[in-house]
Amino acid sequence: MARFLVQFLFAIAGFWVAQAVVPGIAVHGWTSLVIAALLLGIANAIVRPILVVLTFPVVFLSFGLFLLVINAATLGLVGWVMKGLEVNGFWPAFWGAIIIGIASWIGSKLVGEAEAKG
């Protein structure tokens, strides 16, 4: 449970940084940040694996780089579904997905190191 909470908080921080740095991404309020992070987590758990399987040949031929496009599409889907999150186009979704992914990766590494220490 603590692992999930830390990764969730880092995803919220990633959304916050993305909306501050990337033109074309806007999050309206803290509640929207929380809901957007939750919806992105759900989309990454349900929609993203389906997209990866459906586009596996392209992912394989691009040496995995097409996964960045899938991440951008997932973020765009969350922006399309949610009213408090604006994602205006592919490139803002692309760069926003990279920033959110890096923030989530940092959170998972911190939790992994804390669990390894015991």
N, C-alpha and C positions, 0 to 999 in steps of 0.2 A: 504493500500500500504506500509506503514512504517513497519507493522508487517511482511509482506512478505520479504521486503528488509533486515530486521534484521535477520530473520531466514535463509535467503539465505547467508548472510555474515557469520553466525555461521556455516552453512554447509560447506562453503569454508574453514573456520578455522578448522573444523573437518577433512576434507580431508587433509589439510596441516599437522595436528598433526598425523593422521593415517599414512601418507607416511613417516613421520619422525620416528615414533615409531614401526610400524609393518613391519618386514621384509617380502617382497613379495608384497608390494604395492609401486608402483612408479608413480609419477605424473610428467610429463615433462613440466614445465613452468607454469606461472601464468594463462595464457589463458586456459591451460588444466584444472587447478583447477576450474576456473569459469565454463567452459563447463561441467566438470564432476559433479559439484554440480547441475547445471541446469538439466542435463540428469537424475541424481538420483532423483531429485524432480519430473520430469515427469514420471519416472518409478514407483516411489512410489505412484503417483496419478493414474496411469493406470494399470500397471502390478501387483503390490502388492495386490490390492483388489481382483483381479481375482485369484491369487494364494491362498489367504486366504480363499476364498469361496471354491475353489477346494480341499483344504486340511483341511477343517474345522474339520472333525472327528479326524485327527491326532493332530491338534491344541488343540482341546477340551480334548483329552485323555492325552496330555502332559502338561495340565494346562497352555497352552500358550507358553511353552518353544520352540515349533516348529516355532514360529514367528521369533526367532533368526536365524533359518535356512533359512526362507523366506527372511529376510533382507540380509543375506549373499548371497543368490541366486540373489537378485536384484542388489546388488553391483557387483557381478560377471558378470551379464548381461551387466551392464554399462561398465565394464572393457573390455568385449568382443566386444562391439559395438564401443567403442572409442579408437582411436589410441594413444592418449597422456596419457592414464591411463593403467597401468599394474596391474592386480590382479592375482597373481600366485597361484591358488589353493583355496580350501575351507577354511582352517584355516586363511590365511591372509584376506579373504573376511569376515569371521566370526568376527575376532577381529576388522577389519576396520569398519564394520557395527556398532559394539558396540560403538566405539569411535566417529564415525560420528553421531550416534543416541544420544549419551550423549551431544555432542556439540549442536546439534539441539534442544534438550530438554532444555538445559540451555538458549539458545536464546529465545525459546518460553516462558519460565518462566520469563525472564527479561522483555519481551514485555508485558506479562500478568500482571505483577506487576506494570509496568509503566501505563498501561491502567486503572488499578484499582485505582491508585492514582489520575488519572484524568487529 
